[in-house]
């Protein structure tokens, strides 16, 4: 229960949803998961456990490519889980990477490591007998999957900035502190997966509450001027403010979020709002009480309107801000000046202020696997075997080999090139494109994304070359559904899946990630999308105001689409 006085006039009306009852009756996320692990009748989880395992970092999935075949054989779907690790700021050691590489090869259906837009990694295709050993293996190498899914604060992002090493280290330390501070306090994870003996105590969740949050909650730490973590995709963002290269505090933004639901105009993507500046000593208090206000006033009757963005739009930003300030016993200062000039990752080598070398590798769709003529997984294992620094997963599904000693640079580059990890043929467009996993494993996917993106990018590359701007780039993203996993609704060109082979086409985001695109074409196939892009790319090439005008800025200036200003009022118009 909250220790604060709650204003009943601000609480969302309605009967509690089924998910709320499930959480309240889950014995602090235990359910009957432990017993389900030994259920020989099904390869999946039954009843409430299907949802509860999400709080332990897993989603139950099956291979949809073979679902019909198995049904014809009178077999249930090939149930397995996808596990997402908790890795604040995306930092992992080479030793840990080697262990993950071996586990993926030996214990998953697909053998891959998938780098995600939440700056961590996923295992896909873990069968029930391997689930508990997987958690114990991760614990052994110092990693867990607590609170990487479910109605809790998810993996905390942090700009991986390999250049300003001192500032990055300070920001990363705060990302790790925020992650730890907002974790669930229940011992369910340790009891179920690590065989910790259950202690008969009365558990409480002082921050998340005994029914946890109304919906998933995302937090990020970003270091301007590179908006590489897409702050407007997060419920809570801390924008680093530095003086003389030293972190002094954060500008706090709340209420970002990109998911929506087809056919429901009460759902929409939303930009984050500014609350104000706080010095470092108030960071954890502010994080805690943004969460506590969302916990107490978020919508628990309608999950589609349960995210922080809807709470703010319902009760008002100033009310939300005042409630956070009161609970944290602080006063927000005015926002410190900040601006973004770029987004995405700096692919290739860069030298940090500490003199060390850092290599950012473009990993298309984040899928680390040995492909024909590109044995990426083998190459990264060879690099991990000799690298003395760390690996940093980016929020754009790429990987930084950070802290390379000058003496090792040539050897690491040679390995990377020999295994396709450095490919000079990759266009700027491809390096700035991204997709969610979608089919065949995601149960929400309505259309292809990861498997479709490479070929689609090649076709758009052809259009750029046709109009003599082959070196240009567009922020291009594809997702299989409107759930927001690939952050399409901050792209210059966004394809969002509606049905097999059909997408909605959105245009008009910008390169800095500070504008939501608008719907141009609804439920259309590739031919119409490419014809439309052909025409507009041709106009962009000949009519842009200068060579630095991005495609998204051009289509706004040219009146192809109008900017989204108030999403809940005009996003769908």
ZAMI-393250 format. One line per 5 residues: number of its first residue (from 0); their letters; for each residue x, y negated, z of C-alpha. Coordinates in nm, 3 decimals. Example, Ala and Ser with C-alpha at 12.3 -4.5 7.8 and 13.67 -1.06 7.14 Angstrom:
% residues 2
0 = as = 1.230/0.450/0.780 | 1.367/0.106/0.714
% end
This chain:
% residues 573
0 = xxxxx = 0.000/0.000/0.000 | 0.109/-0.358/-0.063 | 0.227/-0.558/0.235 | 0.098/-0.874/0.068 | -0.245/-1.033/0.072
5 = xxxxx = -0.407/-0.955/-0.261 | -0.652/-1.199/-0.415 | -0.952/-0.983/-0.514 | -1.052/-1.236/-0.780 | -0.733/-1.152/-0.973
10 = xxxxx = -0.765/-0.776/-0.960 | -0.878/-0.621/-1.287 | -1.237/-0.489/-1.255 | -1.340/-0.136/-1.337 | -1.324/0.221/-1.216
15 = xxxxx = -0.977/0.369/-1.177 | -0.859/0.558/-1.483 | -0.782/0.928/-1.471 | -0.410/0.856/-1.473 | -0.445/0.656/-1.154
20 = xxxxx = -0.616/0.944/-0.977 | -0.352/1.182/-1.110 | -0.068/0.972/-0.966 | -0.243/0.920/-0.634 | -0.295/1.294/-0.593
25 = xxxxx = 0.049/1.401/-0.717 | 0.224/1.428/-0.378 | 0.461/1.154/-0.487 | 0.518/1.301/-0.834 | 0.561/1.664/-0.726
30 = xxxxx = 0.234/1.807/-0.850 | 0.276/2.178/-0.909 | 0.572/2.136/-1.147 | 0.794/2.378/-0.956 | 0.539/2.657/-0.988
35 = xxxxx = 0.473/2.574/-1.352 | 0.838/2.641/-1.436 | 0.783/3.010/-1.365 | 0.451/3.039/-1.548 | 0.515/3.304/-1.817
40 = xxxxx = 0.185/3.254/-1.999 | 0.285/2.929/-2.174 | 0.603/2.757/-2.282 | 0.454/2.424/-2.177 | 0.324/2.251/-1.867
45 = xxxxx = -0.041/2.265/-1.774 | -0.291/2.028/-1.612 | -0.154/1.720/-1.443 | 0.203/1.845/-1.479 | 0.192/1.762/-1.850
50 = xxxxx = 0.187/1.393/-1.746 | 0.387/1.416/-1.424 | 0.702/1.547/-1.592 | 0.726/1.207/-1.762 | 0.820/1.051/-1.429
55 = xxxxx = 1.110/1.295/-1.427 | 1.227/1.170/-1.766 | 1.066/1.424/-1.997 | 0.792/1.446/-2.259 | 0.639/1.773/-2.366
60 = xxxxx = 0.654/1.809/-2.744 | 0.641/2.072/-3.015 | 0.775/2.102/-3.368 | 0.484/1.979/-3.579 | 0.647/2.108/-3.898
65 = xxxxx = 0.579/2.465/-3.788 | 0.260/2.411/-3.585 | 0.027/2.545/-3.858 | 0.253/2.843/-3.923 | 0.255/2.938/-3.556
70 = xxxxx = -0.123/2.895/-3.535 | -0.163/3.135/-3.829 | 0.048/3.382/-3.632 | -0.181/3.327/-3.331 | 0.104/3.170/-3.137
75 = xxxxx = 0.085/2.855/-2.930 | 0.287/2.554/-3.055 | 0.660/2.581/-2.990 | 0.647/2.382/-2.668 | 0.967/2.215/-2.555
80 = xxxxx = 1.067/1.895/-2.383 | 1.252/1.584/-2.486 | 1.464/1.450/-2.202 | 1.573/1.086/-2.179 | 1.863/1.009/-1.945
85 = xxxxx = 1.894/0.714/-1.706 | 2.200/0.521/-1.814 | 2.183/0.153/-1.708 | 2.371/-0.061/-1.958 | 2.445/0.242/-2.175
90 = xxxxx = 2.792/0.319/-2.036 | 2.914/0.677/-2.038 | 3.260/0.829/-1.998 | 3.429/1.038/-2.269 | 3.434/1.333/-2.027
95 = xxxxx = 3.057/1.306/-1.983 | 3.013/1.277/-2.359 | 3.204/1.599/-2.419 | 2.981/1.778/-2.169 | 2.667/1.644/-2.339
100 = xxxxx = 2.801/1.752/-2.677 | 2.845/2.110/-2.557 | 2.508/2.124/-2.382 | 2.326/2.000/-2.692 | 2.493/2.266/-2.904
105 = xxxxx = 2.418/2.551/-2.663 | 2.080/2.464/-2.514 | 1.863/2.263/-2.754 | 1.668/2.360/-3.065 | 1.824/2.089/-3.280
110 = xxxxx = 2.179/2.064/-3.144 | 2.182/1.685/-3.158 | 2.233/1.394/-2.923 | 1.988/1.113/-3.005 | 2.091/0.756/-2.918
115 = xxxxx = 1.786/0.547/-2.835 | 1.664/0.188/-2.846 | 1.659/0.200/-2.464 | 2.041/0.225/-2.466 | 2.062/0.584/-2.354
120 = xxxxx = 2.056/0.932/-2.505 | 1.789/1.196/-2.551 | 1.801/1.573/-2.579 | 1.532/1.707/-2.813 | 1.406/2.064/-2.813
125 = xxxxx = 1.480/2.199/-2.464 | 1.282/2.516/-2.395 | 1.129/2.582/-2.054 | 1.396/2.828/-1.929 | 1.663/2.563/-1.993
130 = xxxxx = 1.488/2.267/-1.828 | 1.598/2.317/-1.469 | 1.955/2.412/-1.568 | 1.961/2.094/-1.780 | 1.882/1.872/-1.482
135 = xxxxx = 2.141/2.052/-1.270 | 2.399/2.015/-1.546 | 2.329/1.641/-1.572 | 2.354/1.602/-1.195 | 2.690/1.781/-1.203
140 = xxxxx = 2.833/1.524/-1.447 | 2.682/1.227/-1.261 | 2.371/1.157/-1.472 | 1.997/1.192/-1.404 | 1.669/1.124/-1.582
145 = xxxxx = 1.476/0.972/-1.293 | 1.220/0.712/-1.403 | 1.309/0.704/-1.772 | 0.943/0.764/-1.858 | 0.611/0.728/-1.680
150 = xxxxx = 0.459/0.429/-1.501 | 0.782/0.302/-1.348 | 1.071/0.073/-1.434 | 1.252/0.239/-1.724 | 1.622/0.244/-1.816
155 = xxxxx = 1.763/-0.107/-1.764 | 1.928/-0.254/-2.073 | 2.236/-0.475/-2.077 | 2.415/-0.643/-2.367 | 2.720/-0.418/-2.420
160 = xxxxx = 2.933/-0.720/-2.525 | 3.283/-0.574/-2.563 | 3.450/-0.912/-2.622 | 3.384/-1.109/-2.304 | 3.482/-0.825/-2.076
165 = xxxxx = 3.463/-1.013/-1.746 | 3.114/-1.150/-1.812 | 2.994/-0.815/-1.942 | 3.120/-0.635/-1.634 | 2.935/-0.878/-1.407
170 = xxxxx = 2.613/-0.848/-1.608 | 2.643/-0.470/-1.624 | 2.684/-0.448/-1.246 | 2.357/-0.638/-1.203 | 2.180/-0.411/-1.453
175 = xxxxx = 2.295/-0.111/-1.247 | 2.184/-0.278/-0.921 | 1.840/-0.358/-1.065 | 1.802/-0.001/-1.184 | 1.884/0.142/-0.843
180 = xxxxx = 1.669/-0.110/-0.657 | 1.356/-0.032/-0.859 | 1.387/0.347/-0.861 | 1.112/0.559/-0.706 | 1.201/0.657/-0.349
185 = xxxxx = 1.031/0.998/-0.362 | 1.260/1.299/-0.329 | 1.051/1.496/-0.579 | 1.324/1.495/-0.847 | 1.588/1.633/-0.612
190 = xxxxx = 1.354/1.895/-0.466 | 1.222/2.029/-0.795 | 1.533/2.018/-1.012 | 1.827/2.021/-0.771 | 1.682/2.257/-0.508
195 = xxxxx = 1.710/2.002/-0.232 | 1.530/2.123/0.078 | 1.203/1.943/0.135 | 1.207/1.728/0.447 | 0.872/1.686/0.621
200 = xxxxx = 0.853/1.309/0.639 | 0.595/1.052/0.544 | 0.716/0.910/0.214 | 0.640/0.557/0.106 | 0.708/0.368/-0.215
205 = xxxxx = 0.769/0.013/-0.088 | 0.819/-0.141/-0.432 | 0.634/0.078/-0.682 | 0.345/0.172/-0.452 | 0.202/0.515/-0.385
210 = xxxxx = 0.020/0.514/-0.720 | 0.325/0.367/-0.893 | 0.279/0.100/-1.160 | -0.028/0.057/-1.382 | 0.187/0.121/-1.690
215 = xxxxx = 0.546/0.157/-1.803 | 0.776/-0.135/-1.719 | 1.090/-0.237/-1.908 | 1.376/-0.455/-1.783 | 1.680/-0.597/-1.961
220 = xxxxx = 1.986/-0.813/-1.900 | 2.097/-1.012/-2.205 | 2.409/-1.221/-2.263 | 2.349/-1.505/-2.515 | 2.408/-1.589/-2.792
225 = xxxxx = 2.349/-1.232/-2.914 | 1.996/-1.105/-2.855 | 2.109/-0.749/-2.920 | 1.865/-0.595/-2.670 | 1.555/-0.776/-2.804
230 = xxxxx = 1.453/-0.947/-2.482 | 1.098/-1.007/-2.607 | 1.034/-0.633/-2.605 | 1.066/-0.623/-2.225 | 0.834/-0.689/-1.931
235 = xxxxx = 1.121/-0.856/-1.746 | 1.441/-1.003/-1.889 | 1.734/-1.165/-1.713 | 1.920/-1.399/-1.948 | 2.277/-1.444/-1.823
240 = xxxxx = 2.389/-1.798/-1.744 | 2.765/-1.844/-1.719 | 2.992/-2.132/-1.625 | 3.362/-2.113/-1.711 | 3.318/-1.749/-1.808
245 = xxxxx = 3.167/-1.649/-1.474 | 2.809/-1.541/-1.421 | 2.620/-1.783/-1.193 | 2.261/-1.662/-1.230 | 1.982/-1.576/-1.468
250 = xxxxx = 1.701/-1.735/-1.660 | 1.403/-1.508/-1.591 | 1.149/-1.421/-1.863 | 0.841/-1.203/-1.822 | 0.560/-1.055/-2.027
255 = xxxxx = 0.726/-0.937/-2.345 | 0.593/-0.624/-2.511 | 0.538/-0.490/-2.861 | 0.292/-0.201/-2.843 | -0.063/-0.217/-2.975
260 = xxxxx = -0.339/0.028/-3.064 | -0.501/0.062/-3.404 | -0.860/-0.059/-3.402 | -0.833/-0.234/-3.066 | -0.797/-0.610/-3.103
265 = xxxxx = -0.756/-0.646/-2.727 | -0.406/-0.505/-2.775 | -0.124/-0.699/-2.939 | 0.250/-0.763/-2.935 | 0.355/-1.058/-2.719
270 = xxxxx = 0.661/-1.277/-2.666 | 0.800/-1.320/-2.317 | 0.740/-1.636/-2.114 | 0.999/-1.828/-1.911 | 0.961/-1.832/-1.532
275 = xxxxx = 1.275/-2.028/-1.446 | 1.635/-1.996/-1.332 | 1.753/-1.810/-1.022 | 2.103/-1.785/-0.872 | 2.259/-1.440/-0.843
280 = xxxxx = 2.164/-1.386/-0.480 | 1.793/-1.391/-0.569 | 1.814/-1.146/-0.860 | 1.697/-0.833/-0.682 | 1.422/-1.014/-0.494
285 = xxxxx = 1.285/-1.156/-0.817 | 1.302/-0.819/-0.992 | 1.124/-0.653/-0.701 | 0.844/-0.905/-0.684 | 0.779/-0.935/-1.055
290 = xxxxx = 0.722/-0.561/-1.023 | 0.511/-0.594/-0.708 | 0.283/-0.857/-0.865 | 0.234/-0.637/-1.170 | 0.175/-0.341/-0.936
295 = xxxxx = -0.101/-0.525/-0.747 | -0.272/-0.710/-1.034 | -0.212/-0.489/-1.337 | -0.515/-0.323/-1.495 | -0.567/0.024/-1.346
300 = xxxxx = -0.896/0.094/-1.523 | -0.785/0.053/-1.885 | -0.434/0.176/-1.967 | -0.438/0.003/-2.303 | -0.450/-0.330/-2.118
305 = xxxxx = -0.229/-0.233/-1.826 | 0.108/-0.378/-1.932 | 0.253/-0.691/-1.771 | 0.179/-0.899/-2.080 | -0.194/-0.844/-2.035
310 = xxxxx = -0.177/-0.918/-1.662 | -0.016/-1.255/-1.737 | -0.271/-1.337/-2.006 | -0.555/-1.244/-1.770 | -0.446/-1.424/-1.451
315 = xxxxx = -0.235/-1.698/-1.613 | 0.140/-1.754/-1.622 | 0.143/-2.020/-1.351 | -0.051/-1.796/-1.111 | 0.184/-1.506/-1.186
320 = xxxxx = 0.489/-1.730/-1.134 | 0.356/-1.874/-0.808 | 0.281/-1.527/-0.674 | 0.634/-1.404/-0.753 | 0.790/-1.714/-0.597
325 = xxxxx = 0.578/-1.680/-0.284 | 0.657/-1.313/-0.233 | 1.029/-1.363/-0.299 | 1.033/-1.679/-0.085 | 1.215/-1.875/-0.354
330 = xxxxx = 1.161/-2.170/-0.583 | 1.239/-2.119/-0.949 | 1.473/-2.385/-1.086 | 1.432/-2.525/-1.436 | 1.546/-2.298/-1.717
335 = xxxxx = 1.913/-2.348/-1.802 | 1.982/-2.415/-2.172 | 2.039/-2.101/-2.380 | 1.998/-2.003/-2.741 | 2.040/-1.701/-2.964
340 = xxxxx = 2.225/-1.705/-3.293 | 2.228/-1.337/-3.379 | 2.095/-0.992/-3.312 | 2.225/-0.643/-3.372 | 2.572/-0.499/-3.326
345 = xxxxx = 2.908/-0.610/-3.460 | 3.002/-0.298/-3.657 | 3.375/-0.229/-3.680 | 3.675/-0.333/-3.473 | 3.684/-0.636/-3.248
350 = xxxxx = 3.940/-0.746/-2.990 | 3.824/-0.847/-2.645 | 3.959/-1.132/-2.435 | 4.144/-0.866/-2.235 | 4.343/-0.770/-2.544
355 = xxxxx = 4.181/-0.428/-2.575 | 4.026/-0.304/-2.898 | 3.661/-0.202/-2.935 | 3.512/-0.006/-3.224 | 3.137/-0.021/-3.286
360 = xxxxx = 3.019/0.273/-3.493 | 2.700/0.257/-3.698 | 2.499/0.572/-3.623 | 2.204/0.579/-3.861 | 1.886/0.627/-3.656
365 = xxxxx = 2.105/0.715/-3.357 | 2.111/1.083/-3.457 | 2.445/1.238/-3.359 | 2.471/1.564/-3.550 | 2.702/1.725/-3.803
370 = xxxxx = 2.549/1.643/-4.140 | 2.673/1.763/-4.478 | 2.994/1.570/-4.555 | 2.947/1.371/-4.233 | 3.030/1.577/-3.923
375 = xxxxx = 2.949/1.291/-3.684 | 2.910/1.504/-3.373 | 3.243/1.680/-3.424 | 3.417/1.348/-3.488 | 3.285/1.189/-3.169
380 = xxxxx = 3.392/1.493/-2.969 | 3.744/1.459/-3.110 | 3.751/1.090/-3.019 | 3.619/1.163/-2.669 | 3.898/1.415/-2.618
385 = xxxxx = 4.168/1.145/-2.657 | 3.990/0.821/-2.559 | 4.086/0.661/-2.226 | 3.820/0.388/-2.216 | 3.444/0.433/-2.219
390 = xxxxx = 3.159/0.484/-2.463 | 2.878/0.226/-2.474 | 2.545/0.312/-2.628 | 2.380/0.004/-2.776 | 2.011/-0.084/-2.785
395 = xxxxx = 2.033/-0.056/-3.164 | 2.114/0.317/-3.160 | 2.484/0.264/-3.222 | 2.793/0.357/-3.021 | 3.090/0.147/-2.907
400 = xxxxx = 3.426/0.312/-2.843 | 3.527/0.052/-2.585 | 3.863/-0.028/-2.428 | 4.088/0.131/-2.690 | 4.458/0.085/-2.622
405 = xxxxx = 4.650/-0.063/-2.915 | 4.856/0.255/-2.942 | 4.541/0.465/-2.996 | 4.364/0.241/-3.248 | 4.505/0.398/-3.565
410 = xxxxx = 4.445/0.755/-3.444 | 4.084/0.685/-3.345 | 4.014/0.507/-3.672 | 4.156/0.799/-3.868 | 3.929/1.045/-3.687
415 = xxxxx = 3.628/0.819/-3.735 | 3.687/0.783/-4.109 | 3.754/1.153/-4.160 | 3.419/1.240/-4.001 | 3.200/0.975/-4.164
420 = xxxxx = 3.174/0.760/-3.851 | 3.323/0.471/-4.046 | 3.169/0.440/-4.392 | 3.252/0.124/-4.585 | 2.970/0.196/-4.829
425 = xxxxx = 2.702/0.118/-4.571 | 2.524/-0.203/-4.669 | 2.445/-0.488/-4.433 | 2.078/-0.397/-4.482 | 2.132/-0.039/-4.365
430 = xxxxx = 2.333/-0.152/-4.062 | 2.045/-0.378/-3.960 | 1.772/-0.117/-4.003 | 1.621/0.107/-3.738 | 1.351/0.371/-3.691
435 = xxxxx = 1.190/0.565/-3.410 | 1.204/0.946/-3.403 | 0.843/1.008/-3.519 | 0.786/1.340/-3.698 | 0.832/1.627/-3.642
440 = xxxxx = 0.866/1.603/-3.263 | 0.675/1.296/-3.145 | 0.309/1.383/-3.078 | 0.199/1.021/-3.139 | 0.350/0.986/-3.485
445 = xxxxx = 0.108/0.922/-3.770 | 0.375/0.886/-4.038 | 0.745/0.953/-4.091 | 1.007/0.710/-3.959 | 1.354/0.851/-3.885
450 = xxxxx = 1.341/1.098/-4.174 | 1.196/0.833/-4.407 | 1.415/0.532/-4.330 | 1.740/0.629/-4.510 | 1.571/0.678/-4.849
455 = xxxxx = 1.353/0.371/-4.806 | 1.656/0.156/-4.724 | 1.823/0.280/-5.043 | 1.523/0.161/-5.244 | 1.529/-0.182/-5.080
460 = xxxxx = 1.906/-0.198/-5.142 | 1.826/-0.151/-5.511 | 1.591/-0.449/-5.496 | 1.855/-0.668/-5.332 | 2.107/-0.571/-5.600
465 = xxxxx = 1.850/-0.633/-5.874 | 1.814/-0.992/-5.753 | 2.191/-1.041/-5.714 | 2.194/-1.055/-5.334 | 2.323/-0.707/-5.261
470 = xxxxx = 2.540/-0.833/-4.974 | 2.241/-0.987/-4.793 | 2.060/-0.822/-4.508 | 1.707/-0.807/-4.371 | 1.610/-0.687/-4.024
475 = xxxxx = 1.410/-0.381/-4.141 | 1.240/-0.137/-3.905 | 1.003/0.157/-3.944 | 0.794/0.333/-3.681 | 0.555/0.624/-3.707
480 = xxxxx = 0.287/0.462/-3.489 | 0.212/0.125/-3.324 | 0.355/0.222/-2.985 | 0.658/-0.003/-3.025 | 0.946/0.243/-2.975
485 = xxxxx = 1.146/0.118/-3.275 | 1.076/-0.251/-3.191 | 0.925/-0.306/-3.536 | 0.723/-0.603/-3.417 | 1.037/-0.814/-3.392
490 = xxxxx = 1.160/-0.729/-3.743 | 1.166/-0.944/-4.056 | 1.016/-0.651/-4.247 | 0.823/-0.397/-4.041 | 0.653/-0.077/-4.149
495 = xxxxx = 0.420/0.076/-3.890 | 0.272/0.419/-3.962 | -0.101/0.461/-4.020 | -0.118/0.807/-4.182 | 0.113/1.039/-4.376
500 = xxxxx = 0.276/0.819/-4.640 | 0.079/0.510/-4.536 | 0.201/0.206/-4.340 | 0.103/-0.141/-4.238 | 0.349/-0.399/-4.373
505 = xxxxx = 0.436/-0.692/-4.146 | 0.656/-0.984/-4.245 | 0.797/-1.294/-4.081 | 1.008/-1.205/-3.781 | 1.348/-1.371/-3.768
510 = xxxxx = 1.712/-1.270/-3.735 | 1.733/-1.392/-3.377 | 1.445/-1.172/-3.259 | 1.235/-1.462/-3.134 | 0.929/-1.434/-3.361
515 = xxxxx = 0.663/-1.168/-3.413 | 0.585/-1.075/-3.775 | 0.233/-1.092/-3.920 | 0.031/-0.830/-4.105 | 0.049/-0.870/-4.484
520 = xxxxx = -0.070/-0.533/-4.616 | -0.289/-0.280/-4.436 | -0.263/0.098/-4.477 | -0.067/0.104/-4.803 | 0.171/0.350/-4.969
525 = xxxxx = 0.536/0.300/-5.062 | 0.473/0.190/-5.421 | 0.272/-0.114/-5.313 | 0.518/-0.197/-5.037 | 0.814/-0.190/-5.274
530 = xxxxx = 0.632/-0.391/-5.542 | 0.550/-0.656/-5.283 | 0.905/-0.665/-5.150 | 1.044/-0.681/-5.505 | 0.847/-0.995/-5.576
535 = xxxxx = 0.925/-1.159/-5.243 | 1.296/-1.071/-5.245 | 1.316/-1.222/-5.594 | 1.159/-1.542/-5.465 | 1.387/-1.544/-5.161
540 = xxxxx = 1.694/-1.511/-5.382 | 1.596/-1.805/-5.604 | 1.396/-2.031/-5.370 | 1.566/-2.014/-5.031 | 1.670/-2.347/-4.891
545 = xxxxx = 2.030/-2.234/-4.837 | 2.232/-1.914/-4.821 | 2.176/-1.883/-4.447 | 1.795/-1.884/-4.464 | 1.685/-1.537/-4.360
550 = xxxxx = 1.409/-1.346/-4.535 | 1.173/-1.383/-4.239 | 1.226/-1.759/-4.224 | 1.172/-1.785/-4.599 | 0.837/-1.605/-4.605
555 = xxxxx = 0.717/-1.835/-4.326 | 0.839/-2.151/-4.499 | 0.697/-2.038/-4.833 | 0.356/-1.976/-4.678 | 0.351/-1.603/-4.756
560 = xxxxx = 0.250/-1.548/-4.393 | 0.189/-1.790/-4.110 | 0.374/-1.760/-3.780 | 0.207/-1.580/-3.491 | 0.160/-1.838/-3.216
565 = xxxxx = -0.107/-1.696/-2.985 | -0.113/-1.320/-3.046 | -0.435/-1.238/-2.866 | -0.623/-1.498/-3.072 | -0.475/-1.473/-3.418
570 = xxx = -0.243/-1.175/-3.457 | -0.496/-0.972/-3.652 | -0.631/-1.258/-3.864
% end
